[in-house]
Amino acid sequence: MYILISVYSKNRNRYLTKFITRINIEVMEQLPADMFIRVHKSFVVSLRHIDIVERHQVKVRGVAIPIGLTYREQFQIKYGIR
């Protein structure tokens, strides 16, 4: 099964770019659990790049990413705010 995710990346010139890609769920589950977390059905974020945590979203490098209700409790526990 594949899902669509949004990926934000900086290039050599440090410009933030966004692209949407399909990813196999099995591949996504192989990402290091101590470095990445799924916060929404369409978003996986790097824990080390989170700038701000708000009630319903996180900001990663200035980009607001929603935290889905399904993933909120797991995120709060892992991020240490619960």
N, C-alpha and C positions, 0 to 999 in steps of 0.2 A: 504494500500500500504506500502511496506517495501523498505528501502534503505539500502545499505551497508555503514558503517562508520568505520573509523579507530579510535581506542581508545588507548590513551597512559596513562599508570598508573604507579605509583611507588608502589612497594611492601614494606614490612617491612624493608628489607635490603637496601631500597632506590635505587633499580635498576629500570630503566625505561623499561617498557615492552610495546609492541605494540600488539594489537589483533584486528581483524576485526570481526564485528558483524552486524547482521541485526537489524534494529530498525524500529518500526512503526512510521510513520510520526506524527501521533497524539500524541504519547508518546514524541517524540522529541520536539514538540511544547509546551509541558507542562513543559519543563525545565525553570527555572527562567530566564526571559528575561534580568534581570539586572546582571546576572552572566555568561550567555552563549550566544554565537552568532554563527550562521552558516556562514562560510567564503568560503565554497566550496561545491559542490554537495556531497562530501564524508567526509567533516570535520565540526565538531562543536567544538568550543574551549571555554575554560573557560577564561573570560576576566581577571581574577586576576592572571592567570599563564602566560600571554603573557610577554615575555622578550624583544623582539625587533619587531618593525613594519617596514617592508621595503615596497617598492612600490608594489610588487607582492606576498609577502609572510609575514607571521608572524613566529616568533620563540617562541615555547613554550617549556620551559625546554631544550633548545638547539636543538629541532627538528624543521626543516623547514616545514611549512605547507602552501601550496599555497592559495592565495586569488583569487577565481574565479571572472571573470569579472562581472557575474550576481550579485555577493554579495559585490563587492568592495565599491560601493557608500554607501550602508547601513552600512557596517563596518566602513568606514571613519567617517560617521556622528555619529555613536554610540560611537566610540572610541575617538571622539573629535578632529580629525585631518582634518576636513573639515568645 
